[in-house]
Each structure stands twice: as C-alpha cells, then as structure tokens.
C-alpha cells in the first residue's frame, strides 16, 4: 500500500541511490542564466515578511514513477517561509486547482512546518543541523504536514549554496525567542488591515459573558457559576481570566495553591450530570505543607459533599491512561510511513506496510482515546454520574478527552461554529501548551507531542463513520491541522491566554503602544476564497429540524434522558459522597503518587461499557443525539486525506467518496437554483447560496484524495513488488491458491 519513511539517523543510515540523470551539461545551464532570469516568478511577501537569502538555478525534483524529473528555479528563504519559484510555472502549478491557500502556496513551506532537513553527500544521506563544514549536493526537507521537498544544488553557485543551506538550517532548526516569531512582525505590519469577520460568530470564551452563555446553553447554571476571580491573571497564570466552578465553592479557595486542586467545570449533560477537570497539587515532601494541602482538599470535598454533587467518578488520566511519551513515540514511527522520498522506496516497502502500521501503535492509541471517551459518556448518560478528570496540569489529556466526550454527547459541537467554540473553550482557554507541544520555538524536542493532532484524528474517525452528523468535512479537519504551522494566526501559537495577552501588550505593561490585534484561524476567508470554502461545509449534514413558535412554547426543559438513547440501568452507589467514603485515601494519593483508584471496579466498568456500547449500536442513529464511534479493529482507519495526499501512488482514480460527492453537489446546485426562482416569484430577498465548485463537477479524473491531489498520476510500477512476488512462491503454486480477500478500507 504505502512506503516506509526515511530514517533520519545520520551518516550511518543507508539511503536510496539517487535516480536523477541530467542530460544538460552544467556549462549549458550557466550560459542560459539570462534567459532564466527573464522568466523569474515574482516572490509575494506578506506584510512584515522579509527576504533573508536565496539561490538560483536550483532544481526541484518532481516525483514521477522511478525517474525523477525536475524544474529549475529560485529557492528563497524569508522570515516566514521557504519558497521555490519555478521558471516553468506550468510544470509546478495546476491551473485547474481551485482549492488554493491564499497564505501558503503549493511550493511554500512555513518555517514552523519544517520537521527535518537532510543533505545528500556522495550518494549518502545525512541529517543537517548546526554549522556545516561541507555543503550537500542535494537538499531534502521533510515537513510536519508530511510533504517531502527535494532540491538539487549541483548547478547552483557555491556561495549561494552556502547561504541558502545555512539560512534554512538556522531559521528552522535553531532555538528561537517568542518575540522573534513572524506572528509579531505580521501583526505589527498588518494592524491597519481590515478583517472581514475575525470571530465568525465563534465563541472565544475570553469574557465572563461567553462563559455565562455556555452555562445557560447547557443548563449548567443550576449548579455552577462563572467566576472572575482570576481577572488580570492575579491568581494563576495557567488558568484563563474567567472560568466556571461549582456554586458552593468559595471563590477564596481558588487563591489557594494558584488554582490547583479546584474542580473546574467543562460541560453539563441534559440529565444534570457534569464533566469537570482538576489539576494536581504541587508535590511536597515537607510534612507541614502536606498537612495544609490535605486540609485544603478536605474543605473542597466537604463543600461539594452535598446535593446535587453526591455521585462523582474520578478519572486519573496521568496514571491510568496514556502517557505523553507513548503518544510522541507512536506518532514518530507512524509519520515515517508517509515521508516518501521516491517511488522506488514506496514500492519496496509496500508489502510490509500494514505490519509497520501496526507496530507504530498510532491507531491503537486512537482507539484507546475513543474508548475512554465512551466510558465517560456511559457514566454521565447511563449512570447519571458527574465525572472529574484529573491530570497534572489538566491541559493535555484533559483537553482531549473532555472535547471528545462533548463531541459525542452534544450535537451543537458537531456544527462548525460549535466545534470551533469547543476548541476555544477546551484547548485555547484550557491552557493547552501549543507553543511547546508543536515545538514552535525549537527549544525542547521532548516537549513536542502531537496531542491536538491526535484529537483531530479521533474526530476524523467520527466524521468518517457518521458523515451526516457533522456540518464540517474531513477537508476542514485537514486544513485545520495545517493551520497549526501558519504563524499569522494566534490560535495555536501560545501556551496560555496569559502568555498571549502579556505579549500582545494587553496587560498594561506598555501603555504608550496600542495592543496588537492578531488574526484568529477561524476566519477562513484569510486562507481560502468563498468557492474553496464550500469544500469545508458538509453537504450531507442533516440539520436539526426547527420547531415553530407553538411547539417551542409548549416545551419546557427537564433534566431527563432522551428516550431514543440506549441506556443501561442506573446503579445506585452503596457509598455516596464526592469520593465515596475513600476521601482520605484518595487525598493521600493525590498528594503522592496521584489518584489511581476508580469508584467502579474494572470488571463492573467493562460490563457497563459493553452493554452501553452494544445497545447504542443496535439501534438507528440519531444524528442530533448521542453519537458513538465503532472502535473494533477494522473500524479505526488511517486518515487517508491528510496522511496520503502527497503520495501519487496512493491515489485512486475516481475512488473514495469523490464520485458520490460530485453528483450530490450537482443536485444541491440544482435545488438551490430552483429555490432562487421560487423566491424571486415571491419577491423575497435571500442571501445568495454558495454554489458547488465547478472543479468537482467538471473533472472526470478526480483523485480519491481530492481536493489536495486533483488528478490521478499513473504509475507503471507493479502493485506487488518483484521481491514480494517471489516470496509468495512460483507460478504453479500461485495458480493453485484461492484468492484472499483483503479489506483496504477507503484508502
């Protein structure tokens, strides 16, 4: 199916032999330099962007079967991106491509998107970093969005090679200071630029009003209250300025231990149960301080230890779930499957691709995350329990699991605005360390853990299994993952709201200068034209039917379960209380090795989960009710559009759901056209509907990885490599064998 990735271990690693053959002599290249410069493409710079270094007569390889052809042009490096400006634009850009990013071109790599840089010296591939004594004849760049760029420098002047290679290495691999990010240069230079709709109606959760609105929407205001005790970040720099706590909790408790050990509200279910999170108290060895912490937690628990907070189940994600190290290791192995240098490498490893995929454990980690979210959903939905998520800082796995639970239980989160608001609430305001986890400053590789990408992959599994339930498409999720590395949006470039506000001049430190206004990634018009944005909206989405005024008036909200949802019988706990009768024991664990004991035994939990899971899947799906994914082995798939989109050999002509989507968009456009005619007859003024992209309708040779890979590129290589064919036995033996069925999914 797919090829293996390149092992970036340095000079000892055996690299595939370059297959490029030049039929043009170097002297002919230099003689034609004048003609080349006449064709040079203009470099488009963003506001605040500066050119740092460049090199001419660089050959960019284009993967095509076993041979490598190329296009000559300039390779430039700015303080925002690495860009290749080809002399022959037609060979690089497809005029038919309408799904273009206005900020980052097809041959642009933002500096934050660079993963690893390799050089080829005498047919040997080495990882490049620091100062170089010798400069390579070929440059290979692996990107975090899994693109692979290869540049031949044989015909480039030696001084230019030194400048461009050194410049690229320095500006992508060397540690940076936060204030040196292009984000600040762009914000300063583009202050007068007007943005169409920065928030796009997305709830940003940066005001007390936003939190009160969310409490009212979920009916959580009956038991919880929004507090402004951290306004100006005077209590805790880790927490947002505003958040929600249980109503009986005194606000002065938040001041103790800087917000640690406080149950913070995430979301309330329709039956009154709630999802909360809590960060652990600092570990202390001093007995006096331990006693103070114990009495503090005692006070918190006694406050909650009364109706309506009787039954709360604790989930310690720090010790009973995944570790960040597991996620990091699994993704490091997984991404190597898609970083393909050439077609030969692809076909050589095709036969063992599935075993390599399994050994990475990435799909198993996705399954574990979905399973944990279903377990918590079962506790809240079927057993009417409050669930408290515990983690050291409550900013990694807490963000992931709480977001998945809300996505499964709350149909509002499955709309585009609701999903964006969910990310703002749980990830941005929840203090997820995007700056560290994405390693934007290149200061600590050990902190680089793709927790948010793991979340998007889990969301994709749900979108793939239940398309009508989501207003957004997998293309939306793919471009959202790409936006992690575009430093003109502030959304994914800070560790906390406090860090953002401090560095944007909103803390009153610099009263003379105006605070910088940063773009938010939710304004998609910055990146895409309206026609391209139609590919982010799911035409299969089943909207919730609107009730007329009479129906709405007769309905009153009650905390009760929806009858359409599969339920298990709620079991009353023999021991009641915030932590049952085990409060003292759990406090000691929280202060020491963290809480590891759950309220339910593992056997009871497994039985409840299986009954709940099987019951839900045995009934018709309500796309505006509870939504559970299938988590059996074959159901967890590779997110083909994101991971395979740059590999021509992995594309299928007219495959996947492209053909169905094409016909569907044609029908939608026809219905919209008829609707407009009806509206005209009734003299009504209606906003124009976005039409289906003609690109999708007109092309008969669409790739399965559309819109990122538009047309299928044929490959003359066999589906099964020669080495693999021989391993299966001789022809007579093969003729006697029965055909084997292999489910390749939608790839």
Beta strands, then each sheet from edge to edge (+ up, - down):
strand 1: 51-64
strand 2: 67-78
strand 3: 81-86
strand 4: 108-110
strand 5: 114-121
strand 6: 124-127
strand 7: 138-143
strand 8: 148-152
strand 9: 224-227
strand 10: 243-246
strand 11: 264-268
strand 12: 274-279
strand 13: 312-316
strand 14: 386-391
sheet 1: 4+ 3- 2+ 1- 8+ 7- 5+ 6-
sheet 2: 9+ 10-
sheet 3: 11+ 12- 14- 13-
end
